[in-house]
Amino acid sequence: MFPLDKPVILRQVAVATDFSECTERALQHGLAVARHFGATLHLLHLVRPSAFPYAADAMPILDEAAVRDCDRLVDSLEQAHRLNGINLRRHVMQGEIQEVVSGFVRNEKIDLLIVGTHGRSGIPRLLRGSVAQQIFHCVRCPVLVVGPRARGAGEQLQLRRILFSTDLSQESLAAVPYLLTAIRAWHAPCDVLHICSDPRGEHSRQMSDLVSTLDVLQDGEHETVAGHVLPGKPAPGVLGFSHEHGEDLIVLGLKPHRALYNGPMWSHAYEIVRHAECPVLSVRATPAESTRKGPASAHASE
């Protein structure tokens, strides 16, 4: 059976930053997550040559400027006492997403990568077009995306309600250990949501089985887990539900190199990330995990 209740331990958390105002919210969440779990926080800035196609000879100067920008950011965090109790490591690297970020995540054993959606340099427009596909094809660790409409985080991260959006496939269950960790850490009630064209019959039974499994896996916790099978289109349905119920985190389980809800890669997930009013945690199953048996059918998605 898929190890749904395997413990999730966050020891190494990374934030990708381009020093822009938009990535400040991602940094806020990175600081709060690292503080909550006692994790080392890695600050990653990537200078991409492709972003400066007419300045190849100036790359050493750009690298030096990036190091200075990173030092200024760390100094400002220290002066504001935002690093109290946090072990911080900084990384300024040159290269492209696929060749650098995957190696960074692997070599530093990153357990969670936190990114923003917009930027002017460094890792610009991280979740737009081909750049989005690059990072999610090459990074194996879970990714927490803080979109342009998402709320920031205080010194102590507060999750009052969590939404798990699932297509009821086996692959989506890869997100369950992270979901349970969040439920237990913040004692937050959880909504489990499946959006489909026909909410009757088999989908309702599978949702009932999944909710029952989550209740059992809480190990005596009394937080509410409620299942919802609703008609509609995935992205608008998830966003509308999240807005109506005031969710503080959306959790998505993604298939390996394929899209949530069987659409083109990130066709639905990207829309959720772009418009969500809260951060979105994406957990992608490995090919091995997608073939294991569990309480949800691998053929349930539409």
N, C-alpha and C positions, 0 to 999 in steps of 0.2 A: 504494500500500500504506500502511496505517496506520503512522505513524512511531514504531515501537516503541522505537527506540533514540535518540530525540531527547533531548538532555541536559537534566537537571533541575537547575536552579540555585536554591537557596533563599537569597534576599537579604532578604526581609521575612517574619518569622514573628510571628504574633500569638497571645496567650493571652487567652481570655475568663475573667474572674475575678469572683467575688462576695465575695472575701475570706474565704470559708468554708474549713474544714478539708478539705472534699471537693475543692475546686479546687486545693489545695496540690499534689496529685500532678500535675495538669495543668501547673502552673507549673514543677515540677521538670523535666518533660519539655521544656517550652519553653526553659528555661535551657540544658539539655543540648544540644538540637537547635541553638539559636542559637550556642552556643559551638563545636560541632562544625563547622558550616558557615560560621562567621564572619558570621552574619546579624544584622540589626537585629531586636531583640525589641520588639514592641509589646504593652503591657499595656492591655487594653480592659475597662472597667467600664461597664455600661449600666444606667441608672436608667429602669425601665419604668413609665410612668404607670399602665398597666393593673394593675400589681402593688400600687398604692396608690389604689384607686378612691374612697376616702373621705377622701383627703388631698391633693386637687388644690391647695389653697391652700398646702400645705406643701412643694411640689416644690422651690422655691428652697433651702429649708433642707435637704432631702434631697440636693440636688446638692452643697451645701457639705459635708455630712457625708461624701458619697462621695469628694470631693476630698481631705478630710483622711484618710480611710481609705486611699486610694491613696498619699498621701504617706507615711503610716506604714509601709505595706507596702514601699515603695521604700527607706525609711530602714533598715528591718530587714534587707533584702537587702544593702544597702551595708555595714552594720555587720558582717554575717556574711561579707562578702567573696564573696557569691554572684554579684555582678555583675562580677567581675574579667574583663576582656577582652570584655565585652558592651556594645554600644551599646543603651541602653534608651530607649523613648519611651512615655509614659503618655497614656491617652485616657479621659476621663470624659464620657460622652455621655448625653443624655436622648432617649427615643423608644422605639418598638417594634422588634422584631426585623427585620421585613421592610423597614421604612423606613430603618433606621439601619445595620444590620450589613452589608447588601449594598453600600451606599454606602461604608462604611468600608473593606471589602475591596477595592473597586474603586479608591477614591481613594488608598489607601496602597499599592496594588499588592501585596497580601498573597499570598504564595506558599503558605503553610500556616497554617491556623487550628487551634489546639489548645483543646479544651474538656473540662470535666469533666461529670459526669452529674447532680450534685445541687447544690443551693444554697438559701439562705434568702432572698436578695434579689439585686438587680442583674440577673443573668441566671439566674433560678431554674429549677431542674428542667429544665435546658437540653435534655435528651433525653427528655422525657416528653410524650406526647400531641401536641397541636397545635403546641407550641413546637418540638418536634423536626422536625416537617414544615416549619415556617416556615423554620428556618435552612437546612435542606438543599434547600429549594426556591429560596431566594434567594441562597445562597452558591455561587459557581462554583469556588472554589479547593478543593484537597483539605483534608479535615478529619481531624485525629487526635483520637480520642476516648479519654480515660482514664477508664474506668468504675470503679465502686465496688469491684470486686474486683481491679482491675489493680494491678500492682506500681509502686512509685515509681521514680524515676531518681536516680542519683548525679550527681556533677559531670560525669563522663564517661559518656555513654550507651553501654551495651553491648548489642548484638544478637547473640546466639549462634545463633539459628535463627529463620527467617522462614516464615510460612505465607501463601500466596496462595490464597484461596478464590475460585474462578471458576465461573460457570455455562457457560463455554465460548462465551459469546456474543461478538459483535464489540465490544459496549460494554464488556465487562469488560477488554478489552485496554488501555483508557485508563490502567489502573493499572500496566501493565508498565514504563514508564520509571521510575516511582518505586520499583518492586520492584527493578529492576536497579541503581538508585542505591544502595539500601540494601545489596544483596548486595555490591557493590563497596566501599562505604565501610566495612563492618564485616566483610568476608570471611566472610559467614555462609552456611551451606547453606540451601537453600530447598525447602520442600514445596509442591507445586502440587496442590490438592485440588478435586475435583468430586464433589458428593453428588447422587445421582439415584435414581429408583426402579428403574432397570435399568442396571447398570454395564457391560453387555456391548456388543459391536458398535461402533456409530458413535462413542459417547462415548469408548471406549478408544482408537480411532484418532485422534480429535481431540486427546486428551490427549497421545498420543505425538508428534503434530505440534507441539503447543505447547511441550512440553519440549525437543524438538530445536531449535526456534527460539530458546528462551531460552539453550540451551547455546551456540549460534552467536553470539548477541548479547553474550555475556560477554567477547568480545574476548580470548580466551586465558586468562581467569581459570579457576581449577580448582575453584571451589566447586561442591558437589554440588547438582543440581536433580533432584528426584525427583517423579514424577507419581503421583497416587493417584485412582482412580475407585472410589467406595464407595457401597453402597446405604444408604438412610436418608432422614431428613428434614434439610433444610439446617442449621438452627440447632443442634439437638442434635449432628448429625454434625460440624460445624465445631468446636464447643466441646469435644466429647469427644476429637477428634483433637488439638486444640491442647493440651489438658491432658495427654494421654498422651505427646506428643512434646516437651513443655516449650518451646513456641514463645514468643518474646519480642515478636513483632509479628504481627498479622493484617492482611493487606492485602485490601481488597474493591474490586472494580470495579463501579460502579453505573450503571444505565441512566439517561438523562436523564428526570427527572420520572416514572420508573417504578421498580418495585422490583427488587431482586436476586431471582433465581429466579422471576420473574413473579408474585409475590404482591403484596398491597397494599403501598403505600409503607412501607418500613421494618418490615414485619411480621416478616421474618426477620433483617434487618440489625440492627434494634433489639435483638432478643433476644441476638444475638451480642455487641453492645456492652455490654448490661446485665450479662451473666454472664461475659464474657471475663476471664481472669486476666492479660491483657497488653493494652497499648493496641491500638486498631483504627484503621487508616488507610483512609479511604473516599475513593475517587477517582471522580468522576462524569464520564462521557463527555458531550461536547457533541452536539447533534443532527447536526452535520456529521460528526463522528467515527463516529457509530453507523451511517452509511450507507456507509462505506469498506470495501473488501475487506481481509481479513487472513487469518492462518492458522487462525482459528477461525470457525465458521459462525455467522451471526446467528440461525440457527434451531435452535441446539443446545440451548437451555434448555428446561426442561419447565414 
